[in-house]
Amino acid sequence: MADSRSSGRSFAPLSVSVFHILLSLYTEERHGYGIMQDVMQQTRGALRMGPGTLYGCLSRMLAAGLIQDAGERPDPSLGPGSGEERRRYYRITTLGAHAVRAETQRLKELLGTASSKRVPATGKL
């Protein structure tokens, strides 16, 4: 798999929110509310993004080329007359996939360093 070294592009560490949004979009296109729900599930409720945080991140990610607008379409989970029948969907780009893989590798290496120092994942110091 390509990472930041093989793609010729270097990625700074991603913010927690951006990383989780990219993870959410890695396997499927989602609309904003779907991304918020998926991130909450990924983190077991530890990260709850409000609309301001989510759409601010999405705007910056669109500008950076990490994701792209996949257009509006009906949301099958909403019934007619809900006022929100159509939602804007987003998809990860090749650049976004490279970024999330590079960040995953960086985190694996960081965890390896912590493990080699015998830093416990839980418990008291």
C-alpha positions as CSV (number, residue, x, y, z in Angstrom):
1,M,0.0,0.0,0.0
2,A,1.2,3.5,-0.8
3,D,1.9,5.9,2.0
4,S,3.2,9.4,2.2
5,R,6.7,8.4,1.2
6,S,5.8,6.4,-1.8
7,S,3.3,8.9,-3.1
8,G,5.9,11.6,-3.0
9,R,3.8,13.7,-0.6
10,S,4.4,14.4,3.0
11,F,1.4,14.7,5.4
12,A,1.5,16.5,8.7
13,P,-0.2,14.7,11.5
14,L,-4.0,14.9,10.9
15,S,-6.3,16.4,13.5
16,V,-8.4,13.8,15.4
17,S,-11.5,15.1,13.6
18,V,-10.1,15.0,10.1
19,F,-8.6,11.5,10.8
20,H,-12.0,10.1,11.9
21,I,-13.9,11.8,9.0
22,L,-11.4,10.2,6.5
23,L,-11.9,6.8,8.3
24,S,-15.7,7.3,8.0
25,L,-15.4,8.0,4.2
26,Y,-12.7,5.3,3.5
27,T,-15.2,2.6,2.6
28,E,-18.3,4.5,1.5
29,E,-19.8,7.8,0.6
30,R,-21.7,9.5,3.4
31,H,-23.6,12.7,4.1
32,G,-22.7,15.0,7.0
33,Y,-25.1,13.5,9.6
34,G,-24.0,10.0,8.6
35,I,-20.4,11.0,9.1
36,M,-21.2,12.4,12.6
37,Q,-23.0,9.2,13.6
38,D,-20.2,7.0,12.2
39,V,-17.5,9.0,14.1
40,M,-19.5,8.7,17.3
41,Q,-19.7,4.9,16.8
42,Q,-16.0,4.6,15.9
43,T,-15.0,6.4,19.1
44,R,-17.7,4.8,21.3
45,G,-19.1,8.3,21.9
46,A,-15.8,9.9,22.9
47,L,-15.8,12.2,19.9
48,R,-19.0,14.0,19.2
49,M,-18.7,16.5,16.4
50,G,-21.2,19.2,16.2
51,P,-22.3,20.7,12.9
52,G,-19.9,23.6,13.1
53,T,-16.8,21.3,13.7
54,L,-17.9,18.8,11.0
55,Y,-18.7,21.3,8.3
56,G,-15.7,23.4,9.0
57,C,-13.5,20.3,8.7
58,L,-15.3,19.2,5.5
59,S,-14.8,22.7,4.0
60,R,-11.0,22.6,4.7
61,M,-10.8,19.0,3.5
62,L,-12.6,19.8,0.2
63,A,-10.1,22.7,-0.3
64,A,-7.2,20.5,0.4
65,G,-8.4,17.8,-2.0
66,L,-8.7,15.1,0.7
67,I,-12.4,14.6,-0.1
68,Q,-14.8,15.6,-2.8
69,D,-18.5,16.5,-3.1
70,A,-20.4,13.4,-4.4
71,G,-23.6,15.4,-5.0
72,E,-27.0,15.5,-3.4
73,R,-29.3,12.5,-3.4
74,P,-32.2,11.2,-1.4
75,D,-31.6,9.8,2.0
76,P,-33.5,6.5,2.1
77,S,-33.7,6.6,5.9
78,L,-35.8,9.7,5.8
79,G,-39.4,9.6,4.8
80,P,-41.1,11.9,2.3
81,G,-42.1,15.3,3.8
82,S,-39.3,15.3,6.4
83,G,-37.9,18.4,4.8
84,E,-34.5,16.7,4.5
85,E,-35.1,14.2,1.8
86,R,-32.0,15.2,-0.1
87,R,-28.5,15.3,1.5
88,R,-25.1,16.2,0.2
89,Y,-22.7,13.3,0.1
90,Y,-18.9,13.2,0.3
91,R,-16.3,10.8,-0.8
92,I,-12.6,10.3,0.0
93,T,-10.1,11.1,-2.8
94,T,-7.0,9.3,-3.7
95,L,-5.0,12.0,-1.8
96,G,-7.3,11.5,1.2
97,A,-6.8,7.8,1.1
98,H,-3.0,8.3,1.1
99,A,-3.3,10.8,4.0
100,V,-5.3,8.4,6.2
101,R,-3.0,5.5,5.4
102,A,0.1,7.7,6.3
103,E,-1.6,8.8,9.5
104,T,-2.4,5.2,10.4
105,Q,1.2,4.2,9.8
106,R,2.4,7.1,11.9
107,L,0.1,6.1,14.8
108,K,1.2,2.5,14.6
109,E,4.9,3.6,14.9
110,L,4.0,5.9,17.8
111,L,2.2,3.0,19.5
112,G,5.2,0.8,18.9
113,T,7.5,3.4,20.5
114,A,5.2,3.6,23.5
115,S,5.0,-0.2,23.8
116,S,8.8,-0.4,23.7
117,K,9.0,2.0,26.6
118,R,6.5,-0.2,28.4
119,V,4.0,2.6,28.7
120,P,0.7,1.0,29.9
121,A,-2.4,1.7,27.9
122,T,-4.4,2.0,31.1
123,G,-3.8,2.1,34.8
124,K,-2.0,4.4,37.1
125,L,1.5,5.9,36.6
